[in-house]
Amino acid sequence: MCERLRYEKAAYALGKSYIIGLDEAGRGPMAGPLVVAGVIFEKGYYHEAINDSKQLSEKKRESLYDLIIRDALAYQIEIIDVEDVDRLNVYQASKKGMIDAIHHIAIQPDFALSDAMPLGDEIAHNAIIKGDSLSMSIGAASILAKVTRDRIMKKYDLQYPEYGFAQHKGYPTKQHKELLKMYGVTPIHRRSFQPVIDILNEQLALELEV
């Protein structure tokens, strides 16, 4: 128990009262939004199953999503659309999403634990490498972000069934790249990502030949 609360305990020892864990889902995909979540638990809260979302099954993430929503003092989910990801770049979009979560959450935090994202002077914080597996608060945020994004991509799968978004969630898998080449670029593809740029350039070249 103590191990995955050590960063929270260190912040409490500094006199902090409300610690927000922050994480994102969707930095790597070439389609779909980026999702950032922030979670604040009451001091001393612990649940052994809350962990890095990547280490959990989809079924487990879904059940923990409901538990986190129920038990958190406050939580906030920010959805950064494809246009903003392209405009800002995915790193800056992640940072913006975390800062927005800090500002929009119902209880204002006085300390943040982020998954490897420095937040500048925005708030006193600790940016922890692999924080989603080392801090329960960050792990909880990773679950909210991952489940939210997966649900969005499943809806896009209904809108664009030929792309298989329900399976690969927009990540640049071999299957996704092949389908992208076959069917072209959709409005939810990130035009700043190289595989999408390559397809757009190919399409432009064909148009110029005609």
Secondary structure as UniProt FT lines:
FT   HELIX           3..5
FT   HELIX           6..13
FT   TURN            14..15
FT   STRAND          19..25
FT   STRAND          34..40
FT   TURN            43..44
FT   TURN            48..49
FT   HELIX           53..55
FT   HELIX           58..71
FT   STRAND          74..80
FT   HELIX           82..88
FT   HELIX           90..104
FT   STRAND          111..115
FT   TURN            120..121
FT   STRAND          125..128
FT   TURN            129..130
FT   HELIX           131..134
FT   HELIX           136..159
FT   HELIX           161..163
FT   HELIX           165..168
FT   TURN            169..170
FT   HELIX           174..183
FT   TURN            187..188
FT   TURN            191..192
FT   HELIX           194..209
//
